[in-house]
Amino acid sequence: MVAQAAGADEVLRFGDMEVRPAEYEVLVRGRRVGLTVREFQTFWCLVQRPDRVVTRPQIYELVWGGAMSHRDRSVDVFVRKVRRKLAAVAPDTVYVHTHFGVGYRFCPEPGDAAGDAAGLSSTA
């Protein structure tokens, strides 16, 4: 998957998704996905590295700016929120895949977004 940047505002396009970091905005099929700032920052960590697994500690460091405690589940909570909001707009597409024990990967694929939003991804 290749992100296509366009213009000075750096809009990234992935199929039917547009990510606008200057506005902290994600649009899917022309519909705005209402992400909070922290949800957008979490998602942005993944979008910048399409098709690559980003570890939970890496995401934590990039979003929260520090080392992650082994008991901290903040990344998982925010990924779950992002998945639910994306699934509400595009229930037939899975955008964020779980790599159990490692982290997450952004790779839009047809599938059951509701199942993956519940943490039931078969990606390992």
C-alpha positions in Angstrom: 0.0 0.0 0.0 1.3 3.4 -0.9 0.1 6.6 0.6 -0.5 9.4 -1.8 0.4 12.9 -0.5 -1.2 15.9 -2.2 -0.7 19.6 -1.8 1.0 21.6 0.9 -1.5 20.5 3.5 -0.3 16.9 3.2 -3.5 15.0 2.7 -2.8 11.2 2.8 -5.1 9.0 0.7 -5.6 5.3 1.2 -8.3 4.1 -1.2 -11.5 5.7 0.1 -9.8 7.3 3.2 -8.3 10.7 3.5 -6.2 11.7 6.5 -5.6 15.4 7.1 -3.1 15.8 9.9 -3.2 19.7 9.8 -6.9 19.5 10.8 -6.6 16.3 12.9 -9.3 14.9 10.5 -10.1 11.6 9.0 -12.7 11.1 6.2 -13.9 7.8 5.0 -16.1 7.7 1.8 -16.5 11.4 2.2 -17.8 11.1 5.8 -15.9 12.7 8.7 -14.8 10.2 11.4 -15.0 12.2 14.7 -11.8 11.4 16.4 -10.6 13.1 19.5 -7.0 14.6 19.5 -5.6 11.6 21.3 -7.4 9.1 19.1 -6.1 10.9 16.0 -2.6 10.9 17.4 -2.8 7.2 18.0 -4.2 6.5 14.5 -1.6 8.8 13.0 1.2 6.7 14.4 -0.2 3.8 12.4 -1.1 5.7 9.2 2.4 7.0 8.9 3.7 3.4 8.7 1.2 1.6 6.5 1.6 -2.2 6.3 4.1 -2.1 9.2 3.5 -3.4 12.7 4.0 -0.6 15.3 4.5 -1.8 18.8 2.5 -0.7 21.7 5.5 0.9 23.4 6.4 2.8 20.2 2.8 4.2 19.9 2.9 5.1 23.6 6.2 6.9 23.2 5.0 8.9 20.2 1.6 9.8 21.6 2.3 10.2 25.3 6.0 11.1 25.1 7.3 8.6 27.7 8.0 5.0 28.5 5.0 2.7 28.8 4.4 0.9 32.0 3.9 -2.8 31.5 0.4 -2.5 33.0 -0.7 0.5 31.0 -3.5 -0.3 28.5 -3.9 3.2 27.1 -2.8 2.3 23.6 -5.3 -0.6 23.5 -8.1 1.6 24.7 -7.5 4.3 22.1 -7.0 1.8 19.3 -10.4 0.2 20.3 -12.1 3.7 20.2 -10.6 4.4 16.8 -11.7 1.1 15.4 -15.3 1.6 16.6 -15.5 5.0 15.0 -14.1 3.7 11.7 -16.4 0.8 11.8 -19.4 3.1 12.3 -18.5 4.8 8.9 -17.2 1.8 7.0 -18.4 -1.5 8.6 -17.2 -3.6 5.7 -13.5 -2.6 6.0 -10.9 -3.4 8.7 -8.3 -0.6 8.9 -6.3 -1.5 12.0 -5.1 -5.1 12.6 -3.9 -6.5 15.9 -0.6 -8.4 16.1 -1.1 -10.1 19.4 1.7 -9.6 21.9 3.3 -7.0 19.6 1.2 -4.1 18.4 -1.0 -2.9 15.6 -0.8 -2.4 11.8 -2.7 -0.1 9.5 -3.8 -1.8 6.3 -7.3 -1.3 5.0 -8.8 -4.6 3.9 -12.3 -5.8 3.2 -13.6 -7.7 6.2 -15.8 -7.7 9.3 -14.8 -4.4 11.0 -17.2 -5.2 13.9 -15.3 -8.4 14.7 -11.9 -6.8 14.5 -13.2 -3.7 16.6 -14.0 -6.2 19.3 -10.4 -7.4 19.3 -11.1 -10.6 17.4 -8.6 -10.1 14.6 -7.1 -13.3 13.3 -4.0 -11.4 12.2 -1.0 -12.7 14.1 
